[in-house]
Amino acid sequence: MKRILQSMKSCALLMGAALVLASCDKQDDLKTEVHYGPETVIGEGTVRAWVQTAPNNKPVAIGLSMSKKVIASLPNEMTEYKLDLPKGLDIAPYDHVVLDWNPMGHPPMNYEHPHFDMHFYMISDEERKAIPGGPQQHTAAFAESFMPPSYVSAVDAVREMGVHWINKFSPELNGEHFTHTYIIGVNQEKIIFYEPMITLAYLQGLDKGQKNVLKVEQAPKVQRNGYHPLSYTIYNDAVEDEFDVSLTELQYRKAEKSGK
């Protein structure tokens, strides 16, 4: 079972083949449910994606839960895990989640620490795997319309991922140690994923029950109709003995064209 908010009262429901958690958010007195995708085994533990919805099935959060047994049994090589979202929900613009484990980190040197990349993709897995590596250009109109003001491009696309855009004011780009950051992924001027990056050490350093809610800088416009996050949340769930990472405070936004 899963507690998304510490203030929730939870109970277990079995609905079809999916596991659903019913709860009450005391902040707004709305009953919510958490719908789970299938489990994926990692070492001695499991990870799965989920969507939290309000009574009208409106998504309010999308995330993944990783049992703490995973942390104690991670592989020694870089590994990718595709996580399917629960079926039967309108969770635009998301298609699937990919969890990457990087035991040695990856370039640039700021990120050469053991960490997880948590990609919330807006394209199919087939489209993702077709993305070539190499430099990609972008127009000023694209950046001004669809990127937060402080975000800059890494220019080179990572094969099967795309170009990573990052906040130039992120601590790890300004002389501080990398712990967590928030990436926006792009391929040929199309936004294709949102990505929290979090070090293993940061997760292990969270106190039991600690929940950190981190604001996401907003772009003037979005390219896809759907639910976009105002924040992302990292939670050490001591009751369920797992770590949760989620895109939270989802707000519906309509797609717009670039330019004024």
Residue pairs with C-beta under 8 A, 6 or more apart in sequence:
1 10
1 12
1 19
1 21
1 240
2 10
2 21
2 34
2 36
2 50
2 65
2 237
2 240
2 244
3 10
3 21
3 23
3 237
3 239
3 240
4 21
4 23
4 32
4 34
4 52
4 61
4 63
4 235
4 244
4 246
5 23
5 25
5 27
6 209
6 211
7 25
7 26
7 27
8 23
8 24
8 25
8 26
8 32
9 23
9 24
10 21
10 22
10 23
11 21
11 22
11 23
12 19
12 21
13 20
13 21
13 22
13 33
14 20
18 35
18 36
18 86
18 87
18 88
19 35
19 36
20 33
20 34
20 35
20 36
21 33
21 34
22 31
22 32
22 33
23 31
23 32
23 33
23 34
24 30
24 31
24 32
25 31
25 32
30 54
30 55
31 54
31 55
32 52
32 53
32 54
32 55
32 60
33 52
33 53
34 50
34 51
34 52
34 53
35 50
35 51
35 52
35 53
35 86
35 89
36 48
36 49
36 50
36 86
37 48
37 49
37 50
37 83
37 84
37 85
37 86
38 48
38 84
39 46
39 47
39 48
40 46
40 47
40 48
40 81
40 82
40 83
42 66
42 70
42 73
42 74
42 75
42 79
42 81
42 101
43 69
43 70
43 72
43 73
43 74
43 75
44 69
44 70
44 72
44 73
45 66
45 67
45 68
45 69
45 70
45 71
45 72
45 73
46 66
46 67
46 69
46 70
47 64
47 65
47 66
47 67
47 70
47 81
47 83
47 99
48 64
48 65
48 83
49 62
49 63
49 64
49 83
49 84
49 85
49 86
49 96
49 97
50 62
50 63
50 64
50 65
50 86
51 59
51 61
51 62
51 85
51 86
51 89
51 91
52 59
52 60
52 61
52 62
52 63
52 246
53 59
53 60
53 89
54 60
57 89
57 90
58 227
58 252
59 89
59 90
59 91
59 227
59 250
60 248
60 249
60 250
61 233
61 246
61 247
61 248
61 249
61 250
62 85
62 91
62 94
62 97
62 120
62 227
62 246
62 247
62 250
63 233
63 244
63 245
63 246
63 247
63 248
64 83
64 97
64 99
64 118
64 244
64 245
64 246
65 237
65 240
65 242
65 243
65 244
66 99
66 242
66 243
66 244
66 245
67 241
67 242
68 241
68 242
68 243
69 241
71 200
71 203
71 204
71 243
74 101
74 103
74 200
75 101
75 103
76 103
77 103
78 100
78 101
78 102
78 103
78 104
78 106
79 100
79 101
80 98
80 99
80 100
80 101
81 98
81 99
81 100
81 101
82 96
82 97
82 98
82 125
83 96
83 97
83 98
83 99
84 96
85 91
85 94
85 95
85 96
85 97
91 226
91 227
92 224
92 225
92 226
92 227
93 122
93 224
93 225
93 226
93 227
93 228
94 120
94 121
94 122
94 226
95 121
95 122
95 123
95 124
95 125
96 121
96 124
96 125
97 118
97 119
97 120
97 121
98 117
98 118
98 119
98 121
98 128
99 116
99 117
99 118
99 119
100 116
100 117
100 118
100 119
101 116
102 111
102 114
102 115
102 116
102 117
103 114
104 112
104 114
105 111
105 112
105 113
105 114
105 115
106 112
110 172
110 173
110 178
111 172
111 178
111 197
113 178
113 199
113 200
113 201
114 199
114 200
114 201
115 178
115 197
115 198
115 199
115 200
116 197
116 198
116 199
116 200
116 203
116 245
117 183
117 195
117 197
118 195
118 196
118 197
118 198
118 245
119 161
119 185
119 193
119 194
119 195
120 193
120 194
120 195
120 247
121 128
121 192
121 193
122 191
122 192
122 193
122 224
122 226
123 187
123 192
123 193
127 192
128 160
128 161
128 192
129 160
131 157
131 159
131 160
131 161
131 162
131 187
132 157
132 159
133 156
133 157
133 158
133 159
134 156
134 157
135 155
135 156
135 157
136 155
136 156
136 157
136 163
136 186
136 187
136 188
138 153
138 163
138 186
138 189
139 189
139 258
141 258
141 259
142 189
142 258
143 151
143 153
144 220
144 258
145 219
145 220
145 221
145 256
145 257
145 258
145 259
146 191
146 219
146 220
146 221
146 222
146 223
146 258
147 165
147 184
147 219
148 167
148 184
148 217
148 218
148 219
149 217
150 167
150 168
150 169
150 217
151 165
151 166
151 167
151 168
151 184
151 217
152 165
152 166
152 168
153 163
153 164
153 165
153 186
154 163
154 164
154 165
154 166
155 163
156 163
157 163
157 187
158 164
161 185
161 193
162 185
162 186
162 187
162 192
162 193
163 185
163 186
163 187
164 183
164 184
164 185
164 186
164 195
165 183
165 184
165 185
165 186
166 173
166 181
166 182
166 183
166 184
167 173
167 181
167 182
167 217
170 181
171 177
171 178
171 179
171 181
172 178
172 179
172 181
178 199
179 198
179 199
179 201
179 202
180 196
180 197
180 198
180 199
180 202
180 214
180 234
181 196
181 197
182 194
182 195
182 196
182 197
182 214
182 216
182 232
183 193
183 194
183 195
183 196
183 197
184 191
184 193
184 194
184 195
185 191
185 192
185 193
185 194
185 195
186 192
190 223
191 222
191 223
191 224
194 216
194 229
194 232
194 247
196 232
196 234
196 245
196 247
198 234
198 245
202 234
203 234
203 236
203 243
206 212
206 234
206 236
206 243
207 236
208 236
208 238
209 236
209 237
209 238
210 235
210 236
211 233
211 234
211 235
211 236
212 233
212 234
212 235
213 231
213 232
213 233
213 248
214 231
214 232
214 233
214 234
215 230
215 231
216 229
216 230
216 231
216 232
216 247
218 230
221 255
221 256
221 257
221 258
222 228
222 253
222 254
222 255
222 256
223 255
223 256
224 255
225 252
225 253
225 254
225 255
226 252
226 253
227 250
227 251
227 252
227 253
228 250
228 251
228 253
229 247
229 248
229 249
229 250
229 251
230 248
230 249
230 250
230 251
231 247
231 248
231 249
232 245
232 246
232 247
232 248
233 244
233 245
233 246
233 248
234 243
234 244
234 245
235 243
235 244
235 245
235 246
236 243
237 243
237 244
